[in-house]
Amino acid sequence: MSNNIKAQNDWVNSLLTQQNLVQPKKENSVDLEPCWAQIEESRMVERMGQMVGDINRAAGYYMLELQDFLPPQRTILSIRFSKRYAEYVLEIVAREGGVASVVFHSLSKVFAFWEHYFGNQSRLRKPSISFQLDFHPAEILDDDLQRWFSYLLSGFKNKLKPHAAQQIFGKECKGYSAAARKKSA
């Protein structure tokens, strides 16, 4: 089995080298493998995909668009939601040391009328980061994911913004109340 994998890698490396597509190794490159390992272990992509499916089924149409990526990409997944004249995006981005970030940003759309005159322009422009939160994938619960989806579908309303302190506090309270129940029993 390992000979087969090595033969496949030799073929791939040979092809990339012939086409001059191999990038030189950088001494200061960021190691994203620990983050990807935690993402895969926590099954975050599958859980978020299931939630996207549930939301789309409940809405009765493809409201959310999910795109996931493979290692060694920095972007792990992207979920898009269009509403009126903007596109709202939730992205999970790999960081160094097993940490990941959830980034919420929006893009304003070009009106269809103007697109006729400026056809070579991108339909989306003016990216604006609304919120970014660093997290460890193993610590993210389905409740956290639900808060992220609520914030995305609200069009980034401040009252639904997921705060790191609230998430940590909420988890500590759950852990404390569970410990208190065990002690009282």
C-alpha positions in Angstrom: 0.0 0.0 0.0 2.8 2.5 0.9 4.5 1.7 -2.4 1.3 2.6 -4.3 1.1 6.0 -2.4 4.8 6.7 -3.1 4.3 5.9 -6.8 1.3 8.3 -6.9 3.3 11.0 -5.2 6.2 10.5 -7.5 3.9 10.9 -10.5 2.3 14.0 -9.0 5.7 15.6 -8.1 7.1 14.7 -11.5 4.1 16.4 -13.3 4.3 19.5 -11.1 8.0 19.8 -11.6 7.7 19.4 -15.4 5.0 22.1 -15.5 7.0 24.4 -13.2 4.2 24.5 -10.7 6.1 23.6 -7.5 6.6 26.5 -5.2 9.8 26.7 -3.3 9.6 25.8 0.4 9.7 29.0 2.5 11.6 28.9 5.8 9.0 31.0 7.5 5.9 29.2 6.2 3.0 28.6 8.5 2.3 25.0 9.5 -1.5 24.5 9.1 -1.5 20.7 9.6 -2.4 20.9 13.3 -5.4 23.0 12.6 -6.6 20.8 9.7 -6.2 17.7 12.0 -8.4 19.3 14.7 -11.0 20.3 12.1 -11.1 16.8 10.8 -11.2 15.2 14.3 -14.0 17.5 15.4 -15.9 16.8 12.2 -16.6 20.6 11.9 -17.0 20.6 8.1 -19.5 17.7 8.3 -21.5 19.3 11.1 -21.7 22.7 9.3 -22.7 20.9 6.1 -25.5 19.2 7.9 -26.7 22.5 9.3 -26.6 24.1 5.8 -28.7 21.2 4.5 -31.2 21.6 7.4 -31.5 25.4 6.8 -31.9 25.0 3.0 -34.5 22.2 3.5 -36.5 24.4 6.0 -36.3 27.4 3.7 -37.5 25.3 0.7 -34.7 26.5 -1.5 -30.9 26.8 -1.7 -30.5 29.8 0.6 -27.0 28.9 1.7 -24.1 27.9 -0.5 -21.3 25.9 1.1 -17.9 25.4 -0.5 -15.3 23.4 1.4 -11.6 23.1 0.6 -8.9 20.5 1.0 -5.5 20.7 2.8 -3.1 22.5 2.6 -5.4 25.5 1.8 -5.7 28.2 4.4 -9.5 28.5 3.8 -11.3 25.5 5.2 -14.8 26.3 4.2 -17.0 29.2 3.0 -20.7 29.7 3.4 -22.5 32.4 1.4 -25.9 34.0 1.8 -27.3 36.6 -0.5 -29.8 39.1 0.8 -30.9 42.2 -1.1 -27.9 44.0 -2.5 -25.2 42.2 -0.4 -23.6 38.8 -0.1 -22.8 37.7 3.5 -20.0 35.2 4.0 -18.9 33.0 6.9 -15.4 31.6 6.4 -13.4 29.2 8.5 -9.7 29.9 8.1 -6.8 27.7 9.3 -4.2 29.4 11.5 -0.9 28.3 13.0 -0.8 26.0 16.1 -4.1 24.3 15.8 -6.1 27.6 16.0 -8.7 28.5 13.4 -10.7 31.7 12.8 -14.2 32.3 11.8 -14.5 35.4 9.7 -17.7 37.1 8.8 -17.6 39.5 5.9 -19.9 41.0 3.3 -19.7 42.1 -0.3 -21.9 44.6 -1.9 -23.4 43.6 -5.3 -23.3 45.7 -8.4 -26.8 46.5 -9.6 -27.9 44.4 -12.7 -28.7 47.6 -14.6 -25.1 48.8 -14.3 -23.7 45.4 -15.1 -24.9 45.8 -18.7 -22.6 48.8 -19.1 -19.7 47.5 -17.0 -19.8 43.8 -18.0 -16.2 43.1 -17.3 -16.5 44.2 -13.7 -17.0 41.7 -10.9 -20.6 41.4 -9.7 -19.3 41.7 -6.1 -17.2 44.4 -4.7 -16.4 46.4 -1.5 -15.5 43.6 0.9 -16.1 44.5 4.5 -15.0 42.4 7.5 -17.7 42.5 10.1 -16.3 40.1 12.7 -13.5 37.7 13.3 -13.1 35.2 16.1 -10.2 32.8 16.8 -11.1 29.4 18.3 -9.9 25.8 18.8 -12.0 23.5 16.7 -12.3 20.8 19.4 -14.0 23.3 21.7 -16.8 24.3 19.3 -20.2 22.9 20.1 -23.3 22.8 17.9 -24.7 25.7 20.0 -21.7 27.8 18.9 -22.3 26.9 15.2 -26.0 27.8 15.6 -25.0 31.3 16.9 -22.7 31.7 13.9 -25.5 30.8 11.5 -27.9 33.1 13.3 -25.4 36.0 12.9 -24.9 35.1 9.2 -28.6 34.9 8.4 -29.3 38.1 10.3 -27.1 40.1 7.9 -24.6 40.6 10.7 -26.9 42.4 13.2 -25.0 43.4 16.3 -27.5 41.9 18.8 -26.7 38.4 17.3 -22.9 38.9 17.2 -21.2 35.9 18.8 -18.8 37.1 21.4 -15.8 35.0 22.5 -16.3 36.0 26.2 -20.0 35.0 26.0 -19.2 31.6 24.5 -16.5 30.9 27.0 -18.7 32.1 29.9 -21.6 30.0 28.6 -19.5 26.9 28.4 -18.1 27.5 31.9 -21.7 27.9 33.3 -22.8 24.7 31.6 -19.8 22.9 33.1 -20.4 24.5 36.5 -24.1 23.6 36.6 -23.3 20.0 35.5 -20.7 19.8 38.3 -23.2 21.3 40.8 -25.8 18.7 39.8 -23.3 15.9 40.3 -22.4 17.2 43.7 -26.0 17.5 44.8 -26.9 14.0 43.7 
